[in-house]
Amino acid sequence: AMSKSAVKISSDLLSNPLCEQEPSFLEMVTAFDTAMKRMDSFNQEKISIIQTIIIRGSTLSSSVFPSLNMAVKRREQTLQDYKRLQSKVEKYEEKERTGPVLAKLHQ
């Protein structure tokens, strides 16, 4: 977004009437505009390469390391079980402290 804004600023400067009056200013603004357009195209290439690497890397790691995927799934399942049991504990802690409730809470 920043490089797009810089390109917009440089093109706006080029359309400024002051560029017609001052040739030295026109030369500087033209150089600035060229630099901003190059920077924007470089940033777009960089973004494209980074996205390709990340997508390719994630698909490669999922096929090369299936045990990693299984570990992530087991962790998610364990986390869900923990949250479910934690809510049960909180429910029993809110209830009146009687024998059966204390036994279930301890369990």
Backbone torsions as a table, in degrees:
resi	resn	phi	psi	omega
1	ALA	NA	-35.9	-180.0
2	MET	-66.6	-41.6	-179.3
3	SER	-68.9	-34.5	175.3
4	LYS	-63.8	-39.6	177.7
5	SER	-65.6	-39.9	179.3
6	ALA	-64.7	-38.8	177.1
7	VAL	-64.6	-41.5	178.9
8	LYS	-63.3	-43.4	179.1
9	ILE	-62.0	-44.4	-178.6
10	SER	-66.4	-37.1	177.7
11	SER	-70.2	-34.7	175.8
12	ASP	-65.2	-39.1	177.5
13	LEU	-64.3	-37.3	179.2
14	LEU	-63.9	-32.6	-179.2
15	SER	-85.0	0.8	179.0
16	ASN	-68.3	136.3	179.8
17	PRO	-62.6	-21.5	179.4
18	LEU	-64.4	-27.9	178.5
19	CYS	-64.0	-32.7	179.5
20	GLU	-72.0	-29.3	-176.5
21	GLN	-85.2	-34.6	-175.8
22	GLU	-115.9	106.8	-179.7
23	PRO	-63.8	-33.5	179.8
24	SER	-68.0	-38.1	177.4
25	PHE	-66.4	-41.1	177.6
26	LEU	-60.1	-41.4	179.7
27	GLU	-64.1	-43.8	179.2
28	MET	-65.7	-43.5	-178.9
29	VAL	-67.0	-37.8	177.6
30	THR	-63.9	-42.6	177.3
31	ALA	-63.5	-41.3	178.2
32	PHE	-63.7	-43.2	179.4
33	ASP	-62.0	-44.2	179.0
34	THR	-62.2	-43.2	179.6
35	ALA	-63.8	-41.2	-179.2
36	MET	-67.5	-38.2	177.8
37	LYS	-67.2	-38.7	176.8
38	ARG	-65.0	-43.0	179.7
39	MET	-62.0	-41.4	179.6
40	ASP	-64.2	-43.8	179.7
41	SER	-67.0	-37.3	176.1
42	PHE	-62.4	-43.3	179.0
43	ASN	-63.8	-39.6	178.7
44	GLN	-64.3	-41.4	176.7
45	GLU	-62.9	-43.1	-179.5
46	LYS	-62.4	-43.9	179.1
47	ILE	-62.1	-43.3	179.4
48	SER	-61.7	-44.5	-179.8
49	ILE	-65.1	-44.1	-179.5
50	ILE	-62.8	-43.2	179.3
51	GLN	-63.6	-40.7	178.5
52	THR	-62.8	-44.4	-179.2
53	ILE	-63.5	-43.4	-178.7
54	ILE	-66.2	-45.0	-179.2
55	ILE	-65.5	-46.7	179.4
56	ARG	-63.3	-41.0	-179.6
57	GLY	-64.3	-40.6	-179.2
58	SER	-70.0	-38.9	177.8
59	THR	-70.2	-35.7	178.5
60	LEU	-67.0	-44.0	-178.7
61	SER	-66.9	-32.6	179.7
62	SER	-71.3	-30.3	178.4
63	SER	-85.2	-30.8	-178.3
64	VAL	-81.6	-34.2	-176.2
65	PHE	-117.7	71.0	179.5
66	PRO	-66.0	-27.2	178.5
67	SER	-65.9	-30.5	176.9
68	LEU	-64.8	-43.0	177.7
69	ASN	-62.6	-40.8	179.2
70	MET	-65.3	-39.3	179.0
71	ALA	-64.8	-39.3	177.9
72	VAL	-64.9	-42.0	178.9
73	LYS	-65.0	-41.4	178.5
74	ARG	-64.2	-39.3	179.3
75	ARG	-63.9	-43.6	179.1
76	GLU	-62.5	-41.1	179.2
77	GLN	-65.2	-43.3	179.1
78	THR	-64.4	-39.3	178.0
79	LEU	-63.7	-40.6	177.2
80	GLN	-65.0	-41.7	177.4
81	ASP	-61.9	-42.6	179.5
82	TYR	-61.4	-44.4	-179.7
83	LYS	-64.3	-39.0	179.0
84	ARG	-64.5	-46.0	-179.9
85	LEU	-68.3	-35.5	178.1
86	GLN	-63.0	-39.5	178.6
87	SER	-67.1	-34.3	176.2
88	LYS	-64.7	-44.1	179.5
89	VAL	-60.8	-44.8	179.2
90	GLU	-62.3	-36.9	179.2
91	LYS	-65.4	-43.3	-180.0
92	TYR	-71.2	-29.7	177.8
93	GLU	-69.3	-28.2	179.7
94	GLU	-78.4	-22.5	-177.7
95	LYS	-76.3	168.0	177.8
96	GLU	-66.2	142.2	-175.6
97	ARG	-82.2	88.2	175.5
98	THR	-112.0	173.7	-177.6
99	GLY	-56.9	-54.3	-178.8
100	PRO	-63.4	-36.7	-179.7
101	VAL	-67.0	-42.4	178.5
102	LEU	-64.3	-37.2	179.1
103	ALA	-65.0	-44.5	179.5
104	LYS	-67.5	-37.4	178.7
105	LEU	-64.0	-42.6	177.8
106	HIS	-64.5	-38.3	-180.0
107	GLN	-64.9	NA	NA
